[in-house]
Amino acid sequence: MRAMLCRAYGPVDDLAMGELPSPALAPGEVRLRVAACGVNFPDVLIVQGKYQFKPEPPFAPGGEVSGTVVEVGAAVEGFRVGDAVIATTLWGGFAEEVVTTADRLLHRPESMDEVTAAGFALTYGTSYHALVQRAALAPGETVLVLGAAGGVGVAAIQIAKALGARVIAAAGSADKLAFARAQGADETVNYTEDGYRDRLKELTGGRGVDVVYDPVGGDLLDPSLRSMAWNGRYLVVGFASGEIPRIPANLTLLKGCSVVGVFWGQFRRNEPELDAENFRRLFALHAEGRISPVISATFPLERAREALAVLSGRAAKGKVVLTV
Ligand SMILES: NC(=O)c1ccc[n+]([C@@H]2O[C@H](COP(=O)([O-])OP(=O)(O)OC[C@H]3O[C@@H](n4cnc5c(N)ncnc54)[C@H](OP(=O)(O)O)[C@@H]3O)[C@@H](O)[C@H]2O)c1
C-alpha cells in the first residue's frame, strides 16, 4: 500500500511517499481502507521523535482516520466488512490502508461525512474528557481557552458552550480571535499583546476564570494561572509552543486552585466505557448541530508535508484533513 513515510526522525519536509507491506491480521484486528485522515499537532511531534510514542521508522504518521472496514480478523465483535468507521490509530493513518485493533474503532455516525469524521475523534474526545471528567465544568462557569483557533481549541469552545459555560477565547492574532468568536466564544483576548491579565480581570469583573484549557504551555501558563478564580481548575492539555512550563506551586496555594493533567489516549485505554459514553454524547451533540468540526483546509495524501507545515507554522484554523 502507498503511504506517506517517515524514514528517520527529523523535519516534516523529509517525509516522502513510499510503499508499506500490507500485514496479515492478528486476532482482534481489522483492516480499513482509509478515506481521510485528520492532521494533529502530535503528528508533527511524532515525525520529529518528540512525542510520547516513538514508532520504529519507516512508519506513516497519522493518528485518526475515517474509512471502511475491508477485512475483519478473528475474535472481532461489533464490526463487519463494509462498516463506515472512525479509528484513532496513534500513527499509520497517512496511508491507503490501516490495520488496527477493534477497540480503536467507532462507528461513523450518519450525521458525519468522511472528511468531517476524520477531524473529529481526537480533538473532541480530548476536549470533552478535559472539560467533563477533568474539570467537572458546571453551567455558568467561565472557561478560558488558549490556542482557541486550533484543533483542540475550537472543540473546547464548542463543547464548553454546549455545556452552558461562558467562553473567553485567547489566541495570537485578530484573525484567529474572529475565527474563535465565530465558533461561539463570548469574549476574546489576544495573549501576544500587553494587558492580557488586565483584560481577563475586566472580562470576569475581577473574579478570574473558573477553568483554563491550555494546549499551548510556555510563557502563557504564568499569567493565565494568575488569572484564575478561587476553586479554579487549570487543564494541562499540551505544549504547542514547544516549551513545557514550570508551575509556581505558591500560586496554586494562593488561588486555591487545582492543576489537572489531561491525557485522552491513556484515559481511553484506562476507562474505555466512560470514553464510549463520552462519544455517545458527542455524536448526539453533533447530530443536534451543537458541535461541528471546522475543516479549514484539505490536502491530498501526497501533500501531507504541506498540511503538517500549516500546523507547525502556527497557521492552522480549526482542522486540517488529508484525503486519500
Ligand atoms: N492531552 C491530550 O490528550 C492531547 C490530545 C490532543 C492534542 N494535544 C496537544 O494539544 C496541542 C494542540 O494540538 P492541536 O492539534 O490543536 O494543534 P493546532 O491546531 O496546531 O493548535 C495549536 C495552537 O497553539 C498555538 N501555538 C502557540 N505557539 C505555537 C507554536 N510555536 N507552534 C504552533 N502552534 C502554536 C497556536 O495558536 P496561536 O497562534 O493563536 O497562539 C495554535 O492554534 C498539542 O500540543 C498537542 O500535542 C493533547
The ligand as an SDF file (V2000), in Angstrom:
LIG
                    3D

 48 52  0  0  0  0  0  0  0  0999 V2000
   -3.5170   15.9260   26.2120 N   0  0  0  0  0  0  0  0  0  0  0  0
   -4.0630   15.2880   25.2120 C   0  0  0  0  0  0  0  0  0  0  0  0
   -4.6700   14.2310   25.3620 O   0  0  0  0  0  0  0  0  0  0  0  0
   -3.9300   15.8960   23.8360 C   0  0  0  0  0  0  0  0  0  0  0  0
   -4.6970   15.4340   22.7610 C   0  0  0  0  0  0  0  0  0  0  0  0
   -4.5710   16.0750   21.5160 C   0  0  0  0  0  0  0  0  0  0  0  0
   -3.6760   17.1400   21.3620 C   0  0  0  0  0  0  0  0  0  0  0  0
   -2.9120   17.5150   22.4480 N   0  0  0  0  0  0  0  0  0  0  0  0
   -1.9460   18.6270   22.3380 C   0  0  0  0  0  0  0  0  0  0  0  0
   -2.6480   19.8360   22.1390 O   0  0  0  0  0  0  0  0  0  0  0  0
   -1.8010   20.7680   21.4680 C   0  0  0  0  0  0  0  0  0  0  0  0
   -2.5790   21.4110   20.3260 C   0  0  0  0  0  0  0  0  0  0  0  0
   -2.9010   20.4400   19.3310 O   0  0  0  0  0  0  0  0  0  0  0  0
   -3.7840   20.8560   18.0490 P   0  0  0  0  0  0  0  0  0  0  0  0
   -3.8620   19.6410   17.1810 O   0  0  0  0  0  0  0  0  0  0  0  0
   -4.9990   21.5680   18.4880 O   0  0  0  0  0  0  0  0  0  0  0  0
   -2.7720   21.9130   17.3470 O   0  0  0  0  0  0  0  0  0  0  0  0
   -3.0840   23.2200   16.4540 P   0  0  0  0  0  0  0  0  0  0  0  0
   -4.3570   23.0540   15.7330 O   0  0  0  0  0  0  0  0  0  0  0  0
   -1.8500   23.4610   15.6790 O   0  0  0  0  0  0  0  0  0  0  0  0
   -3.2800   24.3680   17.5610 O   0  0  0  0  0  0  0  0  0  0  0  0
   -2.2250   24.7510   18.4180 C   0  0  0  0  0  0  0  0  0  0  0  0
   -2.3520   26.2240   18.7660 C   0  0  0  0  0  0  0  0  0  0  0  0
   -1.2370   26.5390   19.6020 O   0  0  0  0  0  0  0  0  0  0  0  0
   -0.8480   27.8840   19.3760 C   0  0  0  0  0  0  0  0  0  0  0  0
    0.6140   27.9900   19.3380 N   0  0  0  0  0  0  0  0  0  0  0  0
    1.3580   28.7730   20.1360 C   0  0  0  0  0  0  0  0  0  0  0  0
    2.6480   28.6660   19.8540 N   0  0  0  0  0  0  0  0  0  0  0  0
    2.7540   27.7980   18.8180 C   0  0  0  0  0  0  0  0  0  0  0  0
    3.8490   27.2890   18.0700 C   0  0  0  0  0  0  0  0  0  0  0  0
    5.1110   27.6450   18.3470 N   0  0  0  0  0  0  0  0  0  0  0  0
    3.6050   26.4090   17.0610 N   0  0  0  0  0  0  0  0  0  0  0  0
    2.3320   26.0150   16.8140 C   0  0  0  0  0  0  0  0  0  0  0  0
    1.2380   26.4650   17.4930 N   0  0  0  0  0  0  0  0  0  0  0  0
    1.4530   27.3460   18.4930 C   0  0  0  0  0  0  0  0  0  0  0  0
   -1.4700   28.3270   18.0620 C   0  0  0  0  0  0  0  0  0  0  0  0
   -2.3690   29.3880   18.3370 O   0  0  0  0  0  0  0  0  0  0  0  0
   -1.9050   30.9460   18.3310 P   0  0  0  0  0  0  0  0  0  0  0  0
   -1.1370   31.1830   17.0660 O   0  0  0  0  0  0  0  0  0  0  0  0
   -3.2010   31.6290   18.3810 O   0  0  0  0  0  0  0  0  0  0  0  0
   -1.0770   31.1000   19.5660 O   0  0  0  0  0  0  0  0  0  0  0  0
   -2.2710   27.1160   17.5580 C   0  0  0  0  0  0  0  0  0  0  0  0
   -3.5540   27.4970   17.1020 O   0  0  0  0  0  0  0  0  0  0  0  0
   -0.5620   19.9760   21.0320 C   0  0  0  0  0  0  0  0  0  0  0  0
    0.5000   20.2520   21.9210 O   0  0  0  0  0  0  0  0  0  0  0  0
   -0.9930   18.5420   21.1570 C   0  0  0  0  0  0  0  0  0  0  0  0
    0.0920   17.6750   21.3980 O   0  0  0  0  0  0  0  0  0  0  0  0
   -3.0320   16.9300   23.6510 C   0  0  0  0  0  0  0  0  0  0  0  0
  1  2  1  0
  2  3  2  0
  2  4  1  0
  4  5  1  0
  4 48  2  0
  5  6  2  0
  6  7  1  0
  7  8  2  0
  8  9  1  0
  8 48  1  0
  9 10  1  0
  9 46  1  0
 10 11  1  0
 11 12  1  0
 11 44  1  0
 12 13  1  0
 13 14  1  0
 14 15  2  0
 14 16  1  0
 14 17  1  0
 17 18  1  0
 18 19  2  0
 18 20  1  0
 18 21  1  0
 21 22  1  0
 22 23  1  0
 23 24  1  0
 23 42  1  0
 24 25  1  0
 25 26  1  0
 25 36  1  0
 26 27  1  0
 26 35  1  0
 27 28  2  0
 28 29  1  0
 29 30  1  0
 29 35  2  0
 30 31  1  0
 30 32  2  0
 32 33  1  0
 33 34  2  0
 34 35  1  0
 36 37  1  0
 36 42  1  0
 37 38  1  0
 38 39  2  0
 38 40  1  0
 38 41  1  0
 42 43  1  0
 44 45  1  0
 44 46  1  0
 46 47  1  0
M  CHG  2   8   1  16  -1
M  END
$$$$
